[in-house]
Amino acid sequence: MTLWRRLYGANPLHLLVMLGCFALSAYVVSMVWEDPTWLALLIWFLGAVIGHDLVLYPLYALADQPVVLARWARRRYGRERPVLVPAINHVRAPVLGSAVLGLIYLPTITRHGEDAFRFTAGLGMEGILQNWLLITAALFLGSAVVYAARCGFAAREQKRSL
């Protein structure tokens, strides 16, 4: 087992779960995509991996840097008052939700396929950008409210323990 962990880096169950995830993903793509060939599936998966690892990951890692740097600075220079509730996930969650919705609505925000959209939905594309911005604002506001409530509960608990 130690040789396996040294060579692979994880438990054999991890490899089995990963292979199962890839098989499930391939099955779902094959059900959605009519008559896929193995080469087309391989190209699709490689494109998704490259698109995520080389494009999306650096973007959201870069967007996360101000929060990470603020946390580092607080740990290094603000030792007199410990952090009761970490804020990092309260920033990451709305950013992720907004980014996913932005990717989903990107064709309608940029007004690509307006005729097809009007034909299928019976609606115009006016207001899609404003709706996305309102949803983004609601996600950040909701996250801020949850963070404020968690900070209040943590401060009350800290006060009780003193």
C-alpha positions, 0 to 999 in steps of 0.5 A: 500500500505504501508503494501504491501511495508513493506512486499514485499519491492517494488511496486506490479508492480515489482512483476508482472513484475518479474513473467512475466519475469519468465514466459517468461524465462520458455516459452523460455526454454520450446521451446528450450528444448524438452518435459521439465517437471516442475521438470526439469525446476525448477532444471534448474532455481535453478541451474542458480540462485545458479550458478549466486548468489553463483559463478559468483556474488562473482567473479565479485564483487571481480574483481570490488574491485580494482576500487571501492577501488580506487574510495573510496580513491579518494573521501576520500583523493583527494577532491581538484580535483573532478572526472569529469567522473567516470571510473567504468563503463568503466572497468565493460563493457569490463570485462562483454563483455569479460566474456560473450564471454569467457563463450561462447567460453570456450568449443572451447578454451579448445578444447572440442568437436573438432571432432564435431566442425570440422564436423559441421563448417569445421574449426579447433579450432586453434586460438580461444583463440587468437581471444578471447584475441584480442576481449578482448583487443579491448573491453578494448581499445575501452572503454579507447578511449571512457573514454579519449574522455569523460574526454576531453569533461568534462575538456573542459566544466569545463574550459568553466564554469570557 
